[in-house]
Amino acid sequence: MFCYLLRRCMRWLVCTSPGQCTFVSATLLRHDKLTHCGVLEFVSEEGTCYMPYWMMQNLQLEEGGIVTITNVSLPKGTFVQLQPLETEFLDISNPKALLEMALRGYAALTKGEVVSLPFLDCVYHLLVAVRKP
């Protein structure tokens, strides 16, 4: 998934990491929670970062809460093991196709986070159990 950051951040990130994909790490220190995402656009207001609701849930972050954003360099992933949190996920006729389609929207996955996959009238939750590298 992607977040929206302040335009001023773009100049700093381009200068420090020219030619690289921009990933950020969002950390909520009071819960020792961490997640990663790509940056979609640099359009948010001063002091504001817009992120998907599921990321806020993973961070246990309430709207308007304070989060620390840092620039990170992430290696390209080669393997991920997802653990469905609802047994109904196993009843889907072609879960591989659903996963391939849904995970295209994720720029980065963090071990221990829960991703949400909407399908038909349900939302399935999967735990990122293993991620390599």
Backbone as CSV, one residue per row, in Angstrom:
resi,resn,N_x,N_y,N_z,CA_x,CA_y,CA_z,C_x,C_y,C_z
1,MET,0.834,-1.166,0.000,0.000,0.000,0.000,0.882,1.233,0.000
2,PHE,0.240,2.342,-0.142,0.964,3.591,-0.279,0.401,4.627,0.678
3,CYS,1.201,5.622,0.990,0.740,6.721,1.822,1.017,8.037,1.096
4,TYR,0.485,9.107,1.629,0.698,10.448,1.095,1.535,11.224,2.098
5,LEU,2.601,11.860,1.631,3.484,12.632,2.499,3.552,14.083,2.053
6,LEU,4.127,14.892,2.901,4.326,16.314,2.658,5.247,16.536,1.460
7,ARG,4.934,17.513,0.615,5.724,17.798,-0.584,7.187,18.099,-0.239
8,ARG,7.439,18.760,0.872,8.804,19.094,1.273,9.640,17.826,1.482
9,CYS,9.009,16.731,1.883,9.720,15.461,2.080,10.287,14.944,0.763
10,MET,9.603,15.224,-0.341,10.041,14.719,-1.638,11.432,15.244,-1.980
11,ARG,11.661,16.522,-1.792,12.973,17.092,-2.111,14.072,16.419,-1.294
12,TRP,13.819,16.195,-0.016,14.809,15.560,0.846,15.057,14.116,0.419
13,LEU,13.991,13.367,0.116,14.147,11.964,-0.272,14.865,11.825,-1.607
14,VAL,14.563,12.703,-2.562,15.219,12.640,-3.871,16.709,12.947,-3.728
15,CYS,17.053,13.867,-2.860,18.471,14.207,-2.656,19.224,13.093,-1.944
16,THR,18.582,12.415,-1.004,19.282,11.388,-0.229,19.249,10.024,-0.894
17,SER,18.267,9.766,-1.756,18.138,8.452,-2.393,17.800,8.592,-3.869
18,PRO,18.655,9.232,-4.673,18.310,9.440,-6.085,18.194,8.120,-6.838
19,GLY,17.165,8.023,-7.669,16.990,6.852,-8.521,16.460,5.618,-7.825
20,GLN,16.116,5.702,-6.550,15.598,4.542,-5.828,14.107,4.695,-5.597
21,CYS,13.419,3.561,-5.443,12.017,3.600,-5.042,11.956,4.171,-3.633
22,THR,10.924,4.930,-3.362,10.797,5.554,-2.055,9.893,4.723,-1.167
23,PHE,10.471,4.189,-0.105,9.724,3.468,0.913,9.896,4.203,2.224
24,VAL,8.867,4.150,3.051,8.974,4.753,4.370,8.579,3.733,5.418
25,SER,9.089,3.932,6.595,8.763,3.123,7.751,7.944,3.992,8.684
26,ALA,6.779,3.508,9.088,5.941,4.230,10.041,6.025,3.502,11.373
27,THR,6.372,4.224,12.419,6.563,3.623,13.729,5.723,4.351,14.762
28,LEU,5.034,3.583,15.583,4.306,4.125,16.720,5.027,3.621,17.958
29,LEU,5.800,4.479,18.573,6.721,4.062,19.629,6.028,3.532,20.879
30,ARG,4.883,4.076,21.245,4.279,3.653,22.509,3.804,2.204,22.468
31,HIS,3.561,1.652,21.269,3.147,0.251,21.145,4.243,-0.606,20.523
32,ASP,5.388,0.000,20.216,6.495,-0.707,19.575,6.029,-1.392,18.287
33,LYS,5.213,-0.687,17.505,4.672,-1.204,16.245,5.405,-0.562,15.081
34,LEU,5.529,-1.315,13.985,6.251,-0.843,12.809,5.582,-1.403,11.563
35,THR,5.505,-0.597,10.515,5.016,-1.063,9.223,5.761,-0.299,8.132
36,HIS,5.684,-0.798,6.909,6.354,-0.168,5.770,5.350,0.049,4.648
37,CYS,5.604,1.065,3.836,4.763,1.293,2.661,5.539,2.134,1.658
38,GLY,5.030,2.176,0.447,5.576,3.066,-0.563,4.880,4.409,-0.463
39,VAL,5.454,5.421,-1.091,4.849,6.752,-1.098,4.166,6.943,-2.441
40,LEU,2.870,7.222,-2.416,2.111,7.419,-3.647,2.300,8.835,-4.184
41,GLU,2.096,9.822,-3.308,2.240,11.221,-3.713,2.733,12.043,-2.537
42,PHE,3.297,13.180,-2.857,3.745,14.122,-1.839,2.792,15.312,-1.860
43,VAL,1.610,15.153,-1.279,0.578,16.184,-1.366,-0.071,16.518,-0.027
44,SER,0.347,15.919,1.065,-0.325,16.164,2.340,0.081,17.515,2.930
45,GLU,-0.713,17.969,3.891,-0.436,19.240,4.552,0.703,19.057,5.560
46,GLU,1.254,20.183,5.995,2.334,20.187,6.995,1.922,19.380,8.229
47,GLY,2.790,18.475,8.654,2.544,17.685,9.857,1.551,16.558,9.681
48,THR,1.217,16.226,8.417,0.194,15.218,8.155,0.719,14.144,7.216
49,CYS,0.355,12.917,7.502,0.635,11.780,6.621,-0.664,11.007,6.470
50,TYR,-1.093,10.781,5.255,-2.300,9.995,5.021,-1.890,8.559,4.735
51,MET,-2.493,7.612,5.457,-2.179,6.201,5.252,-3.467,5.392,5.273
52,PRO,-3.447,4.203,4.666,-4.646,3.364,4.645,-5.086,2.981,6.063
53,TYR,-6.378,2.763,6.207,-6.956,2.434,7.513,-6.349,1.167,8.101
54,TRP,-6.095,0.143,7.253,-5.545,-1.108,7.784,-4.162,-0.878,8.390
55,MET,-3.395,0.079,7.835,-2.089,0.398,8.417,-2.266,1.041,9.785
56,MET,-3.249,1.912,9.893,-3.528,2.538,11.183,-3.930,1.481,12.205
57,GLN,-4.713,0.490,11.771,-5.098,-0.591,12.677,-3.877,-1.387,13.122
58,ASN,-2.981,-1.719,12.188,-1.772,-2.470,12.542,-0.904,-1.707,13.540
59,LEU,-0.876,-0.396,13.407,-0.080,0.434,14.316,-0.827,0.771,15.604
60,GLN,-2.095,0.399,15.683,-2.969,0.795,16.794,-2.979,2.321,16.915
61,LEU,-3.092,2.960,15.762,-3.030,4.412,15.653,-4.427,4.968,15.425
62,GLU,-4.803,5.953,16.218,-6.088,6.615,16.026,-5.905,7.801,15.084
63,GLU,-6.995,8.196,14.432,-6.938,9.342,13.535,-6.426,10.558,14.297
64,GLY,-5.444,11.240,13.718,-4.844,12.394,14.370,-3.701,12.035,15.305
65,GLY,-3.414,10.728,15.447,-2.326,10.288,16.321,-0.967,10.628,15.738
66,ILE,0.047,10.549,16.569,1.405,10.900,16.149,2.174,9.634,15.799
67,VAL,2.826,9.672,14.633,3.606,8.543,14.144,4.936,9.084,13.622
68,THR,5.983,8.295,13.757,7.297,8.685,13.251,7.504,8.066,11.879
69,ILE,7.838,8.888,10.876,8.061,8.426,9.506,9.546,8.555,9.189
70,THR,10.159,7.475,8.699,11.562,7.519,8.299,11.729,6.881,6.928
71,ASN,12.710,7.350,6.187,13.045,6.797,4.877,13.832,5.506,5.087
72,VAL,13.461,4.444,4.387,14.178,3.175,4.502,14.459,2.616,3.115
73,SER,15.489,1.807,3.019,15.812,1.088,1.794,15.453,-0.371,2.030
74,LEU,14.525,-0.894,1.261,14.065,-2.271,1.445,14.550,-3.148,0.300
75,PRO,15.042,-4.349,0.612,15.419,-5.273,-0.454,14.167,-5.826,-1.128
76,LYS,14.291,-6.216,-2.374,13.167,-6.812,-3.088,12.841,-8.158,-2.446
77,GLY,11.582,-8.364,-2.123,11.156,-9.609,-1.498,11.147,-10.764,-2.487
78,THR,11.494,-11.941,-1.994,11.500,-13.136,-2.837,10.516,-14.188,-2.349
79,PHE,10.019,-14.030,-1.111,9.137,-15.049,-0.539,8.300,-14.421,0.567
80,VAL,7.038,-14.803,0.615,6.179,-14.393,1.722,5.249,-15.558,2.066
81,GLN,5.062,-15.780,3.347,4.121,-16.802,3.814,3.020,-16.082,4.571
82,LEU,1.793,-16.261,4.104,0.641,-15.603,4.706,-0.213,-16.632,5.426
83,GLN,-0.699,-16.271,6.590,-1.547,-17.159,7.384,-2.944,-16.554,7.467
84,PRO,-3.947,-17.199,6.846,-5.315,-16.679,6.921,-5.809,-16.677,8.367
85,LEU,-6.491,-15.615,8.755,-7.032,-15.526,10.104,-8.486,-15.972,10.162
86,GLU,-9.101,-16.178,9.010,-10.464,-16.722,8.944,-10.415,-18.025,8.158
87,THR,-11.015,-19.069,8.687,-11.006,-20.366,7.995,-11.792,-20.302,6.694
88,GLU,-12.719,-19.368,6.560,-13.515,-19.227,5.339,-12.647,-18.896,4.131
89,PHE,-11.475,-18.327,4.355,-10.571,-18.013,3.249,-10.221,-19.276,2.474
90,LEU,-10.137,-20.398,3.159,-9.780,-21.666,2.519,-10.889,-22.187,1.607
91,ASP,-12.098,-21.637,1.733,-13.224,-22.052,0.894,-13.246,-21.342,-0.458
92,ILE,-12.403,-20.341,-0.650,-12.351,-19.622,-1.930,-11.850,-20.585,-3.000
93,SER,-12.499,-20.566,-4.163,-12.164,-21.543,-5.208,-10.757,-21.360,-5.775
94,ASN,-10.279,-20.122,-5.889,-8.945,-19.888,-6.437,-8.221,-18.828,-5.595
95,PRO,-7.775,-19.190,-4.386,-7.148,-18.189,-3.518,-5.849,-17.624,-4.092
96,LYS,-5.133,-18.420,-4.886,-3.874,-17.941,-5.467,-4.127,-16.735,-6.367
97,ALA,-5.153,-16.810,-7.207,-5.474,-15.697,-8.107,-5.874,-14.454,-7.309
98,LEU,-6.657,-14.648,-6.258,-7.065,-13.524,-5.414,-5.843,-12.872,-4.769
99,LEU,-4.944,-13.690,-4.235,-3.734,-13.159,-3.599,-2.858,-12.411,-4.596
100,GLU,-2.664,-12.996,-5.779,-1.824,-12.345,-6.791,-2.390,-10.990,-7.187
101,MET,-3.706,-10.919,-7.332,-4.337,-9.667,-7.723,-4.294,-8.651,-6.574
102,ALA,-4.635,-9.082,-5.380,-4.731,-8.162,-4.246,-3.367,-7.656,-3.788
103,LEU,-2.360,-8.512,-3.823,-1.051,-8.118,-3.307,-0.287,-7.188,-4.248
104,ARG,-0.783,-7.003,-5.466,-0.163,-6.024,-6.375,-0.239,-4.617,-5.808
105,GLY,-1.230,-4.388,-4.975,-1.416,-3.067,-4.389,-0.512,-2.776,-3.201
106,TYR,0.287,-3.751,-2.803,1.174,-3.574,-1.653,2.601,-3.372,-2.136
107,ALA,3.194,-2.240,-1.790,4.578,-1.964,-2.169,5.548,-2.678,-1.246
108,ALA,5.116,-2.951,-0.011,5.987,-3.598,0.974,5.123,-4.347,1.979
109,LEU,5.661,-5.433,2.497,5.005,-6.200,3.556,5.966,-6.297,4.734
110,THR,5.416,-6.210,5.935,6.214,-6.283,7.149,5.796,-7.512,7.938
111,LYS,6.767,-8.312,8.354,6.470,-9.508,9.140,5.704,-9.110,10.405
112,GLY,4.629,-9.852,10.663,3.818,-9.599,11.848,2.618,-8.712,11.611
113,GLU,2.538,-8.052,10.447,1.381,-7.205,10.194,0.262,-8.030,9.572
114,VAL,-0.942,-7.504,9.636,-2.118,-8.157,9.073,-2.567,-7.356,7.861
115,VAL,-2.720,-8.037,6.719,-3.211,-7.377,5.512,-4.663,-7.769,5.291
116,SER,-5.432,-6.855,4.734,-6.853,-7.072,4.477,-7.076,-7.266,2.991
117,LEU,-7.828,-8.311,2.641,-8.142,-8.595,1.244,-9.654,-8.639,1.067
118,PRO,-10.243,-7.591,0.484,-11.679,-7.632,0.221,-11.974,-8.553,-0.958
119,PHE,-13.002,-9.372,-0.815,-13.408,-10.273,-1.893,-14.904,-10.512,-1.771
120,LEU,-15.632,-10.172,-2.835,-17.087,-10.235,-2.840,-17.613,-9.435,-1.657
121,ASP,-18.386,-10.055,-0.774,-18.966,-9.324,0.353,-18.176,-9.505,1.644
122,CYS,-16.979,-10.049,1.562,-16.180,-10.328,2.760,-14.841,-9.595,2.703
123,VAL,-14.259,-9.424,3.859,-12.885,-8.937,3.963,-12.117,-9.996,4.736
124,TYR,-11.099,-10.543,4.094,-10.276,-11.572,4.722,-9.004,-10.923,5.259
125,HIS,-8.546,-11.434,6.381,-7.339,-10.908,7.018,-6.281,-11.996,7.019
126,LEU,-5.069,-11.614,6.598,-3.962,-12.568,6.550,-2.763,-11.990,7.293
127,LEU,-2.166,-12.816,8.126,-0.977,-12.436,8.873,0.257,-12.687,8.023
128,VAL,1.147,-11.714,7.940,2.430,-11.910,7.260,3.316,-12.675,8.244
129,ALA,3.375,-14.007,8.061,4.080,-14.876,9.008,5.580,-14.931,8.731
130,VAL,5.953,-15.025,7.450,7.361,-15.108,7.060,7.555,-14.233,5.832
131,ARG,8.675,-13.520,5.808,9.014,-12.673,4.668,10.510,-12.788,4.429
132,LYS,10.890,-13.012,3.177,12.315,-13.101,2.832,12.607,-12.175,1.665
133,PRO,13.710,-11.485,1.611,14.686,-11.411,2.709,14.212,-10.516,3.808
